[in-house]
Amino acid sequence: MSEPTYFVLAALLDGPVHGYGIIKRAEAQSDGRVRLAVGTLYGALDRLARDGLVVVDGEETVQGRPRRYYRLTEDGRSAVTREARRLQQAAQVVMGRTSPLTGDARA
């Protein structure tokens, strides 16, 4: 799973969010590493919807513009949780081999 996709799914963990909210949450949760362009986000959301990981949860009009809300499906929640575990296990391989004070490899 790509980092942007991971953070799009993570942005939806707390409930339905509209596109701009997903962009801001992904940026905040990734400490600024993931900065989604609008076209990139909606392309990813379309793909995630086709894969059954997200669904449209509703729409409203704000200042004359449509705002669509997305939410995770159970499959989406499972996918992001599995990816988090995979990333944690991968990090432990490296973190178990470095000194916490210096970052040097242990002898």
Secondary structure, DSSP 4 states (H G I P E B T S, - for coil): --HHHHHHHHHTTTS-EEHHHHHHHHHHHTTTS----HHHHHHHHHHHHHTTSEEEEEEEEETTEEEEEEEE-HHHHHHHHHHHHHHHHHHHHHHTTB-TTT-PBP-
